[in-house]
Amino acid sequence: MATQSKAGGKKHADDWEVVFTKLAQKDARKLYDAGLRQKAEVLLDLLMKNPFQTPPPYEKLVGDLAGACSRRINIKHRLVYQIYRKERTVKVLRMWTHYD
């Protein structure tokens, strides 16, 4: 796991820790360049407060990404993450399309 994020918001004691893989960190730069940073930050703030909250809806993924969840950043790009309940940690795997 990589670095912790405050995802633009203030961290509270009951917040979940959000960490990023190296690939997700690279994806973050792509999102910034594509003008999608703000949309991603809204989702990251939500994950920090409660990764199970809906709306917006999330999907439980299957196949190679079984055990992970995703939420739409826009029509093409998804925020893909794993939830570790005991550690109260959300590990962000990807923030670009998961179809690459």
C-alpha positions in Angstrom: 0.0 0.0 0.0 1.2 3.5 -0.7 0.4 6.9 0.7 -2.6 8.0 2.8 -5.0 10.6 1.4 -7.0 13.2 3.0 -8.7 13.5 -0.4 -9.1 17.2 0.0 -11.2 17.0 3.1 -10.6 17.2 6.9 -9.8 13.8 8.5 -11.9 12.8 11.5 -11.2 10.0 14.0 -13.9 7.7 12.6 -12.8 8.2 9.0 -11.4 5.3 6.9 -7.8 5.5 5.8 -7.5 5.8 2.0 -4.3 4.5 0.4 -3.2 4.4 -3.3 -1.3 1.8 -5.3 1.4 3.2 -7.5 -0.8 2.7 -10.5 -3.6 4.7 -8.9 -1.1 7.5 -8.2 -0.3 7.6 -11.9 -4.0 7.5 -12.8 -4.5 10.6 -10.5 -2.1 12.6 -12.7 -4.2 11.5 -15.8 -7.4 12.6 -14.1 -5.9 16.0 -13.3 -4.8 16.5 -16.9 -8.2 15.4 -18.1 -10.0 17.9 -15.8 -11.6 15.1 -13.7 -9.8 15.8 -10.5 -12.8 17.3 -8.7 -15.2 14.4 -9.5 -12.6 11.9 -8.3 -12.1 13.9 -5.0 -15.8 13.8 -4.3 -15.7 10.0 -4.5 -12.5 9.8 -2.4 -14.1 12.0 0.3 -17.1 9.6 0.3 -14.8 6.6 0.6 -13.0 8.2 3.5 -16.3 8.8 5.4 -18.1 5.5 4.5 -17.0 3.3 1.6 -20.4 1.5 1.7 -22.5 4.6 1.3 -25.0 4.9 -1.6 -25.7 7.0 -3.6 -23.7 7.1 -5.7 -24.0 3.3 -6.4 -21.0 1.0 -6.5 -20.5 -2.3 -8.3 -18.8 -5.4 -6.8 -16.4 -6.5 -9.5 -15.9 -10.1 -10.8 -13.1 -11.8 -12.8 -9.6 -10.5 -12.4 -10.9 -7.8 -10.1 -13.1 -10.0 -7.9 -13.3 -8.6 -4.4 -12.9 -5.0 -5.5 -15.6 -2.4 -6.0 -15.9 0.4 -8.5 -17.7 3.7 -8.7 -18.1 5.9 -11.8 -16.0 9.0 -12.2 -17.6 9.6 -15.6 -19.0 7.4 -18.4 -15.6 6.0 -19.2 -13.5 6.1 -16.0 -14.0 4.3 -12.7 -12.5 4.5 -9.3 -11.6 0.8 -8.4 -10.9 -0.1 -4.8 -10.7 -2.8 -2.2 -12.2 -2.5 1.3 -10.4 -3.9 4.4 -13.0 -3.7 7.2 -10.8 -4.8 10.1 -8.2 -2.2 9.3 -10.8 0.5 8.2 -8.7 1.0 5.1 -9.7 1.5 1.5 -7.0 0.7 -1.1 -7.5 2.5 -4.4 -6.3 0.3 -7.2 -7.2 2.4 -10.3 -8.7 5.8 -11.1 -8.7 5.5 -14.8 -10.6 3.1 -17.0 -10.5 -0.5 -15.8 -10.9 -1.7 -19.3 -7.3 -1.0 -20.4 
